């Protein structure tokens, strides 16, 4: 059953934590040189009740999926555990993950659960104190997400109105330096028909040589069979 546009708007803005299908996420790791990043999302599919798992491998230099990724597994058995879907996805992705050696864990700088009560889910503040080798007093940064409206593509329902892309800006809270690190020029079809986003996590990794890598995991809210679904995408960025 489709949700009316007005109800969908209320769900995404006022009760985003009540998503019908909220995918859990887990960082798999970075390659030793920091170029590649892998993460997983998993849960029980809205409507069908089938467990699923998906593994994404991202080339952070190109800001795109590595060829062969993502690896999507859905077990068409409501009684099957999510762990079985995760094991199936891990097996499918094992060759590529092994080739790229995405086993370096990185460090979680900030995280916001969908059930966590926060004033503004479109921004997150963090201090990369422990990953700094030179600045032991730390620096605070604010990552901010702004919605960017687009006309609804043909694959989406017209009554849902405009679909949303987003842009990200990062600000050094001490110096005031701010820069845009991502802006959608269009909405990829892989996002389905997004109506809202939030900032889920900020992850960093510092390779033995080279610059530190930062990745934001962005929650993507889309209409589902029983409510609003939440998935994740990875967006690389650099500090100002």
trRosetta pair geometry for C-beta under 8 A, 3 or more apart (Angstrom, degrees):
i j d omega theta_ij theta_ji phi_ij phi_ji
1 225 6.9 85 35 -172 56 63
1 226 7.9 66 48 -93 91 45
2 157 6.5 83 -149 -50 145 169
2 223 7.1 27 -148 162 74 138
3 7 5.1 -122 179 87 101 112
3 8 4.4 123 109 -65 124 95
3 11 7.2 -42 180 9 160 144
3 223 5.8 -148 36 -143 109 111
3 227 7.2 71 -60 -124 139 33
3 228 7.8 -38 11 -60 163 75
4 7 4.7 82 63 12 89 105
4 8 6.8 -159 90 -9 43 89
4 159 7.3 -73 -148 144 57 127
5 8 5.6 -58 -146 38 31 113
5 9 6.4 35 156 -24 66 103
5 159 5.1 -143 -34 146 117 78
5 160 5.1 175 -102 -117 99 37
5 161 5.5 101 -155 -9 141 103
6 9 5.8 -52 -153 30 31 113
6 10 6.7 29 152 -16 63 104
7 10 5.7 -54 -152 36 35 111
7 11 6.3 35 152 -20 67 106
8 11 5.7 -56 -149 36 32 112
8 12 6.3 23 158 -13 67 109
8 160 6.6 -24 65 -130 158 91
8 195 6.3 -138 148 -102 113 174
8 223 5.7 -31 -128 -95 138 105
8 228 6.7 130 -150 -79 77 104
9 12 6.1 -63 -146 40 28 103
9 13 6.1 2 165 0 66 116
9 195 7.3 -131 -96 177 57 133
10 13 6.4 -72 -138 48 24 95
10 14 5.3 -22 -176 21 67 121
10 15 7.4 22 142 18 75 96
11 14 7.1 -59 -106 51 13 83
11 15 5.7 -55 -145 64 53 94
11 16 7.4 108 150 -89 59 43
11 18 6.6 -102 -155 73 92 110
11 227 6.5 -159 -166 -166 153 87
11 228 4.8 171 128 -22 125 130
12 16 5.9 41 -162 -97 41 86
12 195 5.1 -121 -73 108 171 119
12 196 4.2 154 171 4 123 139
12 221 5.0 133 -130 133 109 150
12 228 5.5 169 -77 -126 79 156
13 16 7.1 34 -92 -53 6 97
13 196 6.8 -175 -70 -88 66 154
15 18 4.4 4 146 10 109 121
16 19 6.9 6 173 -46 54 95
16 114 6.4 -119 123 -160 91 94
16 121 6.6 -86 56 16 157 169
16 196 6.9 -108 -110 104 121 144
16 198 6.7 109 153 -37 157 138
16 221 6.5 -82 -143 -89 101 146
16 228 7.2 -82 -138 102 55 146
16 230 7.7 86 173 -78 89 129
17 22 7.7 6 -164 -85 49 152
17 114 4.7 149 -118 145 69 81
17 115 4.7 105 -155 -99 130 48
17 116 7.9 172 -95 28 130 38
18 227 6.7 -101 127 -179 87 147
18 228 7.4 75 88 44 73 105
19 22 4.2 115 74 -67 121 89
19 114 6.5 -42 9 170 120 154
19 221 6.9 -128 -100 -125 121 92
19 224 7.8 82 -172 9 82 138
19 227 6.3 160 -163 116 36 115
19 228 4.8 -85 -118 94 73 81
19 229 5.7 97 -175 -125 110 20
19 230 4.4 -54 -119 -12 174 105
20 46 4.5 71 117 -120 115 117
20 224 4.8 -142 58 80 130 138
20 225 7.1 -146 126 63 159 64
20 226 4.0 149 -143 86 144 91
20 227 3.1 148 -44 49 106 102
20 228 6.3 136 3 46 86 35
20 229 5.9 -48 61 -72 89 69
21 43 6.0 134 -173 115 82 139
21 44 6.9 -131 -128 84 91 59
21 45 6.2 5 -125 -154 144 31
21 46 3.6 -99 -31 -45 126 97
21 224 5.7 163 17 -123 111 167
21 226 7.7 103 -30 54 90 103
21 227 7.7 158 -1 67 67 94
21 229 4.2 -5 60 -121 100 95
21 230 7.1 -169 96 31 60 62
22 43 6.6 177 85 -116 43 156
22 114 5.4 -134 -147 51 138 159
22 229 7.5 -168 -71 -155 40 50
22 230 4.6 14 -123 47 67 118
23 41 4.1 37 156 173 130 112
23 42 6.4 124 -159 48 87 18
23 43 4.5 -126 -112 -8 54 128
23 54 7.9 -24 -151 32 145 111
23 229 7.8 47 -21 178 92 90
23 230 6.1 -141 23 98 77 73
23 231 5.2 45 16 -112 139 56
23 232 6.4 -123 88 -6 123 94
24 41 6.7 164 81 -153 43 62
24 42 5.7 -28 60 64 93 74
24 43 5.8 142 7 -70 78 91
25 39 6.2 13 -174 166 100 120
25 40 6.9 157 -156 86 54 52
25 41 4.8 -24 -98 -97 75 83
25 200 6.6 65 31 147 149 149
25 201 7.2 -140 94 -2 136 134
25 217 6.0 147 144 178 162 152
25 232 4.9 41 -88 -13 138 162
26 39 6.6 171 87 -163 44 77
26 40 4.8 -11 60 60 93 101
26 41 7.7 169 19 -82 67 38
26 42 7.7 -7 8 13 109 107
27 38 7.9 111 -172 91 57 57
27 39 5.1 -43 -113 -108 48 96
27 105 7.3 94 112 -163 117 63
27 106 6.5 -89 158 57 147 124
27 108 7.4 -169 3 -74 146 96
27 201 7.6 -133 -50 125 114 157
27 203 5.7 141 -99 -110 149 156
28 38 3.9 -43 65 104 128 102
28 39 5.7 -163 5 -95 85 31
28 40 5.9 91 -49 -20 104 96
28 55 7.0 46 -41 -146 147 105
28 97 6.9 -81 156 -131 145 130
28 102 5.8 46 114 125 109 115
28 103 8.0 -61 153 -99 81 41
29 37 7.7 -142 115 -143 30 55
29 38 6.1 5 53 51 57 97
29 102 4.7 146 84 155 89 70
29 103 4.9 39 97 -147 165 11
29 104 5.1 141 -179 59 109 42
29 105 5.5 -56 -110 -89 99 34
29 106 6.5 171 -140 -2 56 96
30 34 5.5 0 171 -118 133 49
30 36 6.7 144 -161 84 56 56
30 37 5.4 -20 -102 -99 74 71
30 38 7.9 -178 -82 17 29 72
30 102 6.2 -99 166 -147 7 74
30 104 4.4 -47 67 72 85 106
30 105 7.8 -33 18 59 85 8
30 106 5.2 97 -11 -53 117 109
30 205 4.2 -125 0 39 160 178
30 207 7.8 -122 128 -71 133 90
30 213 6.6 146 -127 63 146 141
31 34 6.7 -101 71 -12 77 11
31 35 5.5 -27 59 51 130 77
31 36 4.0 62 -16 46 120 98
31 37 7.8 -96 0 -57 78 41
31 100 5.0 -84 -87 163 120 87
31 101 5.4 85 -137 76 77 81
31 102 5.3 -45 -63 -87 65 65
31 104 6.9 14 116 16 8 113
32 101 5.9 -10 -15 110 96 129
32 104 5.9 132 -91 -39 47 132
32 207 6.3 91 158 -134 54 106
32 208 7.4 -7 176 3 95 103
33 207 5.4 31 -150 -125 29 158
33 210 6.6 62 -167 14 73 157
34 60 7.1 -61 147 50 73 146
34 104 7.9 -60 -79 73 60 149
34 205 5.5 180 -116 100 94 111
34 206 7.6 -15 -84 -145 135 16
34 207 4.2 -107 -27 -36 111 118
34 210 6.1 -154 31 100 135 134
34 211 7.7 -146 100 78 162 59
34 212 7.7 -156 -132 -155 152 27
34 213 4.3 170 -173 -23 114 132
35 59 6.6 -13 158 -151 92 68
35 60 5.8 -161 -170 42 41 96
35 61 5.6 -21 -147 -19 95 109
36 57 6.3 -1 -172 -176 110 93
36 58 6.9 154 -155 78 59 49
36 59 6.2 -32 -100 -101 76 51
36 60 6.8 -162 -92 -3 21 90
36 66 6.6 19 -130 -55 115 137
36 100 4.6 -55 79 178 166 134
36 102 5.5 -92 112 -85 109 108
37 57 7.5 162 83 -155 41 49
37 58 4.9 -20 64 60 90 101
37 60 5.6 71 -5 -53 111 111
37 102 7.0 128 -139 -142 18 122
37 203 7.8 136 -151 93 132 131
37 205 7.8 179 -99 11 102 138
37 213 7.3 -160 -63 138 121 141
37 215 5.5 140 -159 -68 169 158
37 234 6.2 -166 103 171 128 157
37 236 7.4 160 9 -78 144 104
38 55 6.5 8 -173 -178 104 96
38 56 6.7 171 -148 88 57 52
38 57 4.7 -15 -98 -103 93 72
38 58 7.3 176 -81 16 41 72
38 93 7.6 135 -157 167 135 139
38 97 6.0 33 -84 -113 173 100
38 100 7.6 134 -41 87 121 134
38 102 4.2 83 4 141 122 156
39 55 7.5 -177 96 -148 31 59
39 56 5.7 -8 60 57 75 97
39 58 8.0 1 13 -1 92 113
39 217 6.8 -147 166 -99 175 124
39 232 7.2 -75 115 111 135 134
39 234 6.1 143 21 -64 130 128
40 53 6.4 -7 -172 -173 109 97
40 54 6.8 157 -155 83 61 48
40 55 4.9 -25 -99 -99 84 74
40 56 7.6 176 -87 18 34 72
40 86 7.1 66 172 -137 145 95
40 89 6.9 125 -136 113 114 139
40 90 8.0 -14 -98 -74 144 83
41 53 7.4 171 91 -152 42 53
41 54 5.3 -8 59 58 85 97
41 56 7.7 23 3 -5 97 109
41 231 6.3 100 136 -153 165 73
41 232 5.1 169 -75 31 139 111
42 51 7.5 16 -178 -178 96 87
42 52 6.4 -166 -144 98 62 57
42 53 4.0 -5 -105 -107 107 79
42 54 7.1 -180 -75 20 61 62
42 82 5.7 115 152 -178 116 113
42 85 6.3 153 -147 98 112 115
42 86 5.4 -9 -105 -79 161 97
42 89 7.6 -147 -88 19 112 151
43 51 7.5 -151 117 -143 27 63
43 52 6.5 -6 62 56 59 86
43 82 6.7 -25 -132 -123 15 134
44 49 6.1 -11 176 -154 111 45
44 50 7.1 159 -158 79 65 26
44 51 5.6 -41 -101 -94 68 59
44 52 7.5 136 -117 15 20 79
44 82 6.6 -88 -59 -77 78 110
45 48 4.8 6 94 52 120 104
45 49 6.8 -47 66 15 78 9
45 50 4.7 1 29 58 122 79
45 51 7.5 -155 -7 -87 84 8
45 52 5.3 72 -54 -13 100 123
45 74 6.6 29 -41 -138 140 120
46 224 4.0 -9 125 175 166 136
46 225 5.1 159 137 37 100 93
46 226 5.2 -153 -166 30 96 98
46 227 7.1 -134 -136 46 130 76
46 229 5.3 -102 -20 -82 145 115
47 224 6.9 -146 -29 168 103 95
47 225 3.3 50 -73 53 117 157
47 226 6.0 -175 -66 -20 63 99
48 76 7.6 -66 171 -131 135 72
48 78 7.6 -149 148 -80 70 92
49 78 4.2 17 117 -120 119 106
50 74 5.3 57 127 179 128 98
50 75 6.0 -172 -173 78 95 54
50 76 5.4 -31 -118 -111 139 41
50 77 6.9 85 -127 38 86 34
50 78 6.4 -79 -82 -81 52 56
50 80 7.6 21 -153 49 67 113
51 74 7.4 169 92 -149 44 57
51 75 5.2 3 63 44 91 107
51 77 7.9 -28 23 71 94 72
51 80 5.4 -120 26 97 122 96
51 81 6.5 46 -56 134 167 23
51 82 4.3 -157 -147 -95 125 55
51 84 6.7 94 87 60 145 90
51 85 4.2 -155 127 -18 101 135
52 72 7.2 -10 -171 -171 109 83
52 73 6.5 165 -154 91 61 55
52 74 4.3 -17 -102 -100 97 80
52 75 7.5 -165 -80 15 48 67
52 82 7.9 -28 41 -133 33 83
52 85 5.4 -151 -138 -175 11 152
53 72 7.8 172 91 -149 46 44
53 73 5.2 -3 58 59 84 101
53 82 7.1 117 -59 -176 101 79
53 85 4.1 152 -6 131 101 94
53 86 4.3 155 -93 -88 158 51
53 88 6.9 141 49 62 121 86
53 89 3.9 -124 105 -7 111 143
53 90 7.8 -28 128 -26 146 74
54 70 5.3 22 -178 161 100 134
54 71 6.8 162 -155 82 52 53
54 72 4.8 -4 -108 -105 93 73
54 73 7.4 -175 -77 24 50 63
54 89 6.4 -133 -91 -131 15 146
55 69 7.2 -91 111 -137 76 98
55 70 6.2 166 81 -162 45 83
55 71 4.5 -1 53 52 98 104
55 89 5.0 149 -16 160 105 112
55 90 7.0 119 -54 -85 146 47
55 92 7.5 168 34 78 125 98
55 93 4.3 -52 86 -53 151 159
55 97 7.7 -52 162 -58 143 124
56 65 6.5 -92 -160 -114 87 102
56 69 5.7 98 -151 171 45 119
56 70 4.6 -36 -92 -101 69 107
56 233 8.0 -158 -160 -132 175 51
56 234 6.5 177 110 1 136 119
57 65 6.6 82 73 -160 62 73
57 66 4.3 -44 109 32 107 120
57 68 7.6 2 48 82 130 90
57 69 3.9 -149 39 -75 89 156
57 70 7.5 159 13 -103 67 55
57 93 7.2 160 -38 -155 117 116
57 96 5.9 -123 -15 133 167 128
57 97 6.9 -146 -88 -81 129 72
57 100 6.8 133 -163 31 132 159
57 102 6.8 -142 -127 -34 101 161
58 63 7.5 -3 -178 -143 108 34
58 64 7.2 169 -150 92 73 19
58 65 6.1 -58 -101 -102 59 45
58 66 6.9 -150 -100 -18 9 85
58 69 7.6 -121 -58 108 45 153
58 215 7.8 127 75 -128 144 135
58 234 5.0 -122 -25 79 161 135
58 236 7.4 179 135 -38 131 107
59 62 4.3 19 106 38 122 105
59 63 7.3 -67 90 -10 75 16
59 64 5.7 -6 51 62 103 68
59 65 7.4 60 8 141 85 9
59 66 5.3 119 -40 -74 93 78
60 63 6.8 25 -160 -77 35 55
60 213 5.9 28 152 -151 170 130
60 215 7.0 -94 -108 -82 121 107
60 236 4.2 116 -152 -82 93 153
63 235 7.6 24 -145 -144 108 57
63 236 5.8 -127 -97 34 88 110
65 69 4.5 -147 -175 89 105 100
65 70 6.4 -86 -135 -40 139 70
66 69 4.8 62 62 12 79 124
66 96 6.7 151 107 -175 133 130
66 100 7.2 -72 -110 -62 171 151
68 71 7.8 5 146 -64 80 89
68 96 5.5 -178 99 -77 138 144
69 93 7.5 53 -104 -124 89 105
69 96 6.7 -167 -57 129 96 164
71 89 5.3 134 116 -159 107 80
71 92 4.4 162 -165 105 129 118
71 93 4.2 -137 11 -64 157 96
71 96 7.9 -177 -43 34 125 132
72 89 7.2 -18 -136 -112 14 109
73 85 5.2 169 107 -164 106 76
73 88 4.2 165 -168 103 159 114
73 89 4.3 -138 13 -65 123 81
73 92 6.4 171 -57 1 116 141
74 85 6.8 10 -117 -131 29 124
75 80 4.2 -78 120 86 141 160
75 84 5.9 28 -45 103 161 114
75 85 5.1 -124 -7 -78 108 92
75 88 7.1 143 -61 5 103 154
77 80 4.0 83 85 -20 108 110
80 84 5.0 -91 178 58 103 142
80 85 7.0 103 127 -41 120 90
81 84 5.1 110 65 -5 77 96
81 85 7.8 -142 105 3 51 83
82 85 5.6 -54 -159 36 47 112
82 86 6.3 47 145 -21 73 104
83 86 5.5 -53 -147 37 35 114
83 87 6.3 38 154 -22 66 104
84 87 5.7 -50 -147 35 32 112
84 88 6.5 34 152 -20 63 105
85 88 5.6 -55 -150 36 32 113
85 89 6.4 30 153 -17 66 105
86 89 5.8 -55 -147 38 32 109
86 90 6.2 33 154 -21 65 107
87 90 5.6 -53 -145 36 31 113
87 91 6.4 33 154 -21 63 104
88 91 5.8 -53 -151 33 30 112
88 92 6.5 29 152 -17 63 106
89 92 5.7 -56 -149 37 34 111
89 93 6.1 16 158 -7 68 113
90 93 6.1 -66 -142 46 27 101
90 94 6.3 54 154 -61 63 92
91 94 5.7 -28 -149 -13 30 120
93 96 5.7 -67 -167 50 64 104
93 97 5.2 58 140 -23 93 113
94 97 5.8 -61 -137 44 28 109
94 98 5.8 29 163 -21 66 111
95 98 5.9 -59 -148 37 23 109
95 99 6.4 25 154 -21 61 108
96 99 5.6 -52 -146 34 32 113
96 100 6.3 11 162 -1 67 110
97 100 6.3 -66 -143 49 27 96
97 101 7.9 110 161 -70 55 10
97 102 5.2 -85 -150 42 78 107
97 103 7.9 96 165 -56 97 78
98 101 7.1 24 -172 -75 32 51
101 104 7.9 48 135 -18 87 88
104 205 5.9 96 120 -152 119 134
104 207 7.7 26 164 -99 175 72
105 205 7.9 170 91 -104 38 108
106 203 5.1 51 135 172 141 103
106 204 6.0 169 -169 88 100 33
106 205 3.6 -70 -104 -72 91 97
106 213 7.8 -73 -114 76 119 101
107 130 6.8 -156 -166 91 155 112
107 131 5.4 -165 49 -71 152 120
107 203 7.0 155 78 -159 40 64
107 204 5.3 -23 61 65 92 84
107 205 7.0 154 12 -83 73 52
108 111 5.8 -7 179 -40 123 115
108 201 6.4 -62 -142 -163 98 112
108 202 7.5 108 -166 78 57 56
108 203 5.7 -36 -103 -104 54 76
109 126 4.3 66 149 -179 107 148
109 127 7.8 -178 -166 57 99 32
109 128 5.6 -35 -119 -89 127 81
109 131 7.5 -61 -84 1 103 134
109 202 4.4 -54 67 101 109 103
109 203 6.7 -178 9 -99 87 20
109 204 5.5 57 -37 -5 119 110
109 214 7.8 -18 5 -132 147 99
110 124 5.0 149 129 160 144 123
110 125 7.1 160 -107 81 155 33
110 126 3.9 -115 -36 -80 123 118
110 201 6.8 168 91 -153 59 47
110 202 4.5 31 45 33 93 110
111 200 7.0 -6 -149 155 69 60
111 201 4.7 0 -107 -107 79 84
111 202 7.6 -136 -64 26 52 64
112 116 5.4 -132 -166 62 68 137
112 118 5.9 -37 -143 -19 125 153
112 121 6.5 170 138 -135 151 80
112 124 6.1 -130 -26 -98 124 123
112 198 6.9 -106 94 148 131 119
112 199 6.4 73 28 94 130 74
112 200 6.1 -127 60 -140 81 33
112 201 7.5 -155 25 -67 64 49
113 116 4.2 110 57 -23 84 104
114 198 7.5 134 -105 59 77 149
114 200 7.8 -22 -55 -114 80 96
114 219 6.7 136 -83 -125 104 159
114 230 6.1 133 -93 76 151 176
118 121 5.7 117 76 -76 117 67
120 123 5.0 15 111 32 118 100
121 198 3.9 -38 152 -132 113 120
121 199 6.9 179 167 32 61 70
121 219 7.9 -45 165 49 121 131
122 144 6.6 38 136 -163 85 66
122 145 4.4 -123 -163 66 79 92
122 146 7.1 81 175 -78 132 38
122 147 7.8 -75 -120 -33 138 83
122 197 7.4 82 -111 89 84 82
122 198 6.5 -97 -76 -124 49 62
122 199 6.7 95 -155 -8 24 98
123 142 6.0 0 -172 -176 110 101
123 143 6.7 166 -152 87 58 52
123 144 4.5 -8 -105 -108 97 73
123 145 6.8 -153 -68 20 51 72
123 199 6.8 43 -125 15 6 139
124 142 7.4 164 82 -152 36 58
124 143 5.3 -9 58 57 85 98
124 199 4.6 -129 -11 105 120 139
124 202 6.3 -174 104 -23 136 120
125 140 6.2 7 -177 -175 104 104
125 141 7.0 170 -151 87 59 43
125 142 5.0 -25 -98 -98 80 76
125 143 7.8 -176 -83 20 32 68
125 173 7.4 36 -141 -51 111 141
126 140 7.3 167 88 -148 29 63
126 141 5.9 -19 63 60 76 89
126 143 7.4 8 13 -2 107 106
126 202 5.4 -124 -17 68 160 147
127 138 4.6 28 178 -178 114 124
127 139 6.6 171 -141 77 75 34
127 140 4.9 -36 -85 -93 92 68
127 141 7.5 156 -87 15 42 73
128 131 4.8 -53 179 48 99 107
128 132 5.9 113 116 -41 90 94
128 138 7.3 165 67 -142 43 79
128 139 7.0 -10 43 57 84 85
128 141 7.5 14 -9 10 98 120
128 204 6.1 33 -124 4 126 167
128 212 7.8 112 175 147 154 163
128 239 7.7 -94 10 -72 145 149
129 132 6.1 -65 -159 20 27 113
129 136 7.5 54 -164 -163 86 40
129 137 7.8 -96 -124 124 100 19
129 138 3.7 -31 -90 -93 96 110
131 204 5.4 -10 -104 102 179 135
131 206 5.7 156 -176 -19 102 124
131 212 6.4 99 147 -129 124 144
132 135 4.6 -59 169 58 146 80
132 136 6.9 -164 98 -77 114 37
132 138 6.9 179 17 -99 145 49
132 139 7.7 114 -72 11 150 94
133 206 7.6 168 -24 162 112 164
135 138 6.7 157 129 -57 101 14
135 139 6.2 16 126 -25 151 101
139 172 6.5 -30 171 -148 122 94
139 173 7.6 160 173 43 73 85
139 174 6.0 -92 -144 5 87 128
140 172 7.9 114 83 -164 52 50
140 173 4.3 -27 94 37 99 134
140 174 6.7 117 44 -34 82 88
141 170 6.0 -3 -178 -173 119 94
141 171 6.5 155 -159 78 67 49
141 172 6.0 -36 -103 -101 82 46
141 173 6.4 -155 -96 -12 24 91
141 239 6.3 -96 -92 -131 154 103
141 240 7.9 157 -124 23 115 94
142 170 7.4 161 83 -154 47 48
142 171 4.7 -10 56 56 94 105
142 173 5.9 90 -15 -67 99 101
143 168 6.4 -9 -173 -168 93 105
143 169 7.5 167 -153 85 49 44
143 170 5.3 -16 -102 -103 73 77
143 171 7.9 -172 -75 20 30 72
143 199 6.0 141 104 -132 113 155
143 202 6.3 156 5 -84 151 132
143 216 6.2 180 173 -95 156 136
143 237 7.6 131 -123 70 120 158
144 168 7.1 151 79 -154 47 55
144 169 5.1 -14 60 60 98 90
144 170 7.8 178 19 -83 73 30
144 171 7.0 26 -4 -3 113 111
145 166 5.3 -7 -169 -175 99 130
145 167 7.4 157 -152 79 53 41
145 168 5.7 -23 -97 -98 69 73
145 197 5.8 -116 164 100 147 116
145 198 7.2 170 52 -142 153 27
145 199 5.6 -180 -18 -49 127 98
145 218 7.2 131 -103 -128 144 113
146 166 6.5 151 78 -158 42 74
146 167 5.2 -13 60 57 95 90
146 169 7.4 27 -3 0 109 105
147 164 4.8 -42 -158 -155 107 122
147 165 7.5 126 -167 76 57 42
147 166 5.7 -47 -110 -101 41 78
147 196 7.1 -50 -95 -124 128 59
147 197 7.1 163 -93 26 82 100
148 164 6.7 122 62 -165 47 66
148 165 4.2 -35 73 77 105 91
148 166 5.7 180 11 -91 92 17
148 167 5.7 80 -41 -20 124 91
148 183 6.9 95 -50 -162 158 82
148 184 5.6 -177 64 56 137 103
149 162 4.2 13 -165 153 109 145
149 163 7.5 131 -157 75 60 36
149 164 6.0 -41 -100 -102 53 66
149 165 7.7 -163 -72 27 5 75
150 153 7.9 10 125 -39 118 82
150 162 6.3 147 67 -170 35 91
150 163 5.1 -31 69 72 94 86
150 164 7.1 163 19 -101 84 15
150 165 5.6 63 -22 -12 119 103
150 184 7.7 -81 -42 120 130 125
150 186 6.9 100 -125 -143 153 49
150 187 5.4 -157 48 -20 156 113
151 162 6.4 -63 -103 -120 29 78
151 163 7.5 9 105 25 21 88
152 156 4.5 -119 -171 82 101 121
152 157 7.4 -69 -178 78 148 33
152 158 6.0 169 76 -112 149 46
152 160 6.3 125 -109 74 140 94
152 161 6.7 155 -47 120 122 19
152 162 6.3 -135 -45 -118 78 26
152 163 5.3 115 -105 -22 60 97
152 193 7.1 21 -144 -143 93 111
153 156 5.4 89 59 7 71 101
153 163 6.8 -20 1 6 81 149
153 187 7.0 -131 -25 68 122 116
153 189 7.6 -105 100 -100 171 80
153 193 7.6 -139 44 -103 95 86
155 189 7.0 63 31 -137 158 99
155 193 7.2 -152 104 -65 87 102
156 160 5.9 -90 163 55 108 134
156 163 6.0 153 -5 -63 174 125
156 192 7.8 109 -89 158 98 64
156 193 3.8 125 -112 -110 118 128
157 160 4.8 93 76 -9 90 106
157 193 7.4 37 20 -147 73 171
157 223 7.8 -42 26 54 120 159
158 161 7.9 60 168 -62 45 28
160 163 7.5 40 115 -75 115 76
160 193 6.3 51 105 156 160 136
160 195 7.1 -104 178 -84 112 116
160 223 6.5 -105 -112 -26 139 145
163 187 5.6 -54 119 -22 129 169
163 193 5.5 -111 -109 -163 121 68
163 194 5.9 86 -174 60 96 63
163 195 7.0 -85 -136 -82 58 52
164 187 7.8 100 87 -93 27 132
164 194 5.3 -96 65 113 81 93
164 195 5.8 77 13 -160 116 22
164 196 6.2 45 55 -77 155 33
164 197 6.9 -143 118 -14 122 95
165 183 7.9 71 133 179 122 56
165 184 3.1 -125 -179 75 133 150
165 185 8.0 -152 -176 25 170 15
165 186 7.3 172 -75 145 145 11
165 187 5.1 -139 -73 -78 96 85
165 194 7.5 95 -84 74 38 130
166 182 7.6 29 104 110 83 108
166 183 7.9 -126 115 -132 41 47
166 184 6.0 74 43 -6 43 118
166 197 4.9 -50 -51 28 151 153
166 218 7.2 -175 66 -163 151 148
167 180 6.1 -27 175 -151 117 111
167 182 6.1 -180 -150 98 53 63
167 183 3.9 3 -111 -105 106 79
167 184 6.8 -123 -67 13 66 71
168 180 7.1 122 83 -161 50 62
168 181 5.0 -47 97 64 103 94
168 182 4.3 34 32 45 105 101
168 183 7.7 -143 25 -63 59 55
168 216 6.6 172 -134 43 157 159
168 218 8.0 -113 -69 -81 128 130
168 235 6.3 136 -5 128 154 151
168 237 6.5 -100 113 -78 136 146
169 178 5.8 25 170 179 116 101
169 179 6.7 -179 -151 93 79 29
169 180 5.1 -46 -96 -98 84 56
169 181 6.7 145 -116 7 28 82
170 178 7.0 179 89 -147 42 60
170 179 6.2 -12 56 59 84 76
170 181 5.4 39 -6 -23 108 131
170 237 5.9 147 -36 153 137 137
170 238 7.9 -158 46 86 156 42
170 239 6.4 -123 144 -126 145 47
170 240 5.9 -178 103 -26 101 96
171 176 7.3 -28 -170 -159 101 33
171 177 7.1 165 -152 89 56 46
171 178 4.2 -12 -103 -101 86 94
171 240 7.1 2 -132 4 24 142
172 175 4.5 11 105 43 127 97
172 176 6.8 -27 80 27 83 16
172 177 4.5 24 32 53 118 91
172 178 7.3 -138 22 -67 67 53
172 239 7.3 82 -75 178 97 94
172 240 5.0 -115 -25 68 107 116
173 176 7.7 24 -165 -75 21 43
175 240 7.7 -143 70 107 125 120
177 240 4.2 -176 120 138 113 139
178 240 6.6 -82 -98 -64 15 160
179 240 5.1 151 6 -95 110 107
180 183 6.0 4 170 -39 128 112
181 235 7.6 112 118 148 106 112
181 237 3.7 39 168 -132 150 114
181 238 6.9 -180 -124 36 119 60
182 235 5.2 -38 -55 -169 164 131
182 237 6.6 -87 -26 -82 103 108
184 187 6.3 33 178 -81 140 57
187 191 5.8 -97 179 57 94 131
187 194 6.5 -157 -150 31 129 108
188 191 5.4 100 72 -5 82 98
189 192 7.7 49 175 -76 50 27
191 194 4.8 -32 153 -33 120 116
191 220 5.5 -120 -146 -167 99 149
191 222 7.0 176 162 -71 69 127
191 231 8.0 -168 -136 69 62 125
191 233 7.2 -37 -92 -47 101 139
192 222 4.5 55 82 -147 128 154
192 223 8.0 -140 135 45 125 69
193 222 5.7 112 63 -147 62 98
193 223 6.1 -19 78 23 116 100
194 197 6.8 22 178 -59 130 89
194 220 5.2 -72 -111 -167 121 96
194 221 6.5 95 -153 66 76 54
194 222 5.5 -62 -93 -80 51 85
195 221 5.5 -68 62 102 84 98
195 222 6.7 138 6 -110 86 36
195 223 6.9 74 -19 -40 129 82
195 228 7.6 -88 52 -133 128 114
196 221 4.2 -2 64 49 86 131
197 218 5.5 -9 -170 175 118 108
197 219 6.1 147 -164 80 58 64
197 220 5.9 -16 -107 -101 84 52
197 221 6.7 -150 -75 10 33 88
198 218 7.3 162 78 -163 37 63
198 219 4.3 -2 54 52 86 119
198 221 7.6 60 -7 -30 91 111
199 202 7.4 8 173 -49 114 91
199 216 6.1 -56 -142 -168 95 118
199 217 7.9 105 -169 78 55 55
199 218 6.3 -41 -108 -111 49 67
199 219 7.4 -81 -15 13 4 90
200 216 7.9 125 48 173 71 73
200 217 4.4 -61 72 103 113 97
200 218 6.4 166 8 -120 96 12
200 219 4.6 116 -54 -40 110 93
200 232 6.1 -54 22 -116 160 112
201 216 7.1 164 86 -156 53 48
201 217 4.1 23 47 37 96 114
202 214 6.7 -12 -171 -167 92 100
202 215 7.5 160 -154 83 47 46
202 216 5.5 -19 -101 -102 72 72
202 217 7.8 -140 -65 19 30 74
203 214 7.3 151 82 -155 47 51
203 215 4.8 -17 63 62 97 96
203 216 7.9 174 21 -84 72 24
203 217 7.0 51 -6 -20 110 101
204 212 5.6 9 -175 172 110 114
204 213 6.5 160 -154 84 58 53
204 214 5.0 -20 -99 -99 86 69
204 215 7.6 176 -81 19 39 69
205 212 6.8 168 85 -158 36 71
205 213 5.0 -8 58 55 86 102
206 211 8.0 -87 -131 156 74 31
206 212 4.3 -35 -91 -101 84 88
206 213 7.6 -177 -80 17 37 67
207 210 4.8 15 65 56 122 110
207 212 8.0 -180 12 -101 65 40
207 213 7.6 53 -20 -9 94 106
211 238 7.5 5 144 -128 141 112
212 239 7.8 17 78 4 116 116
213 236 6.8 -49 -169 -143 95 109
214 236 6.8 120 83 -161 59 61
214 237 5.2 -50 92 72 111 73
214 238 6.5 149 32 -101 112 28
214 239 6.5 105 -18 -41 148 82
215 234 5.3 -12 -174 -167 118 102
215 235 6.9 144 -161 72 64 40
215 236 5.4 -37 -100 -97 75 61
215 237 7.5 140 -105 19 27 72
216 234 7.4 149 77 -157 46 51
216 235 4.8 -20 62 63 96 97
216 236 8.0 177 18 -90 72 13
216 237 6.2 21 -8 7 107 120
217 232 5.1 -5 -177 -166 101 122
217 233 7.4 159 -154 77 56 33
217 234 5.9 -28 -99 -98 66 67
217 235 8.0 170 -87 20 19 75
218 232 6.6 142 71 -154 45 64
218 233 5.2 -21 59 61 100 84
218 234 7.7 173 14 -91 82 17
218 235 5.8 39 -18 -4 121 118
219 230 5.2 -13 -168 -165 106 109
219 231 7.5 142 -155 75 56 30
219 232 6.0 -36 -98 -95 49 72
220 230 6.9 144 69 -154 46 53
220 231 4.9 -26 59 66 103 82
220 232 6.8 177 9 -89 90 18
220 233 5.9 56 -33 -7 125 103
221 228 5.4 3 -168 175 102 115
221 229 7.1 153 -151 79 50 46
221 230 5.6 -19 -94 -96 68 76
222 228 7.2 150 72 -161 30 68
222 229 5.2 -25 65 64 83 98
222 230 8.0 163 21 -83 71 29
222 231 7.1 0 10 11 116 106
223 228 6.6 -51 -107 -109 40 62
223 229 7.5 27 116 16 11 91
224 227 5.7 0 62 68 108 47
224 228 6.3 141 13 -131 100 11
224 229 3.9 102 -54 -31 129 105
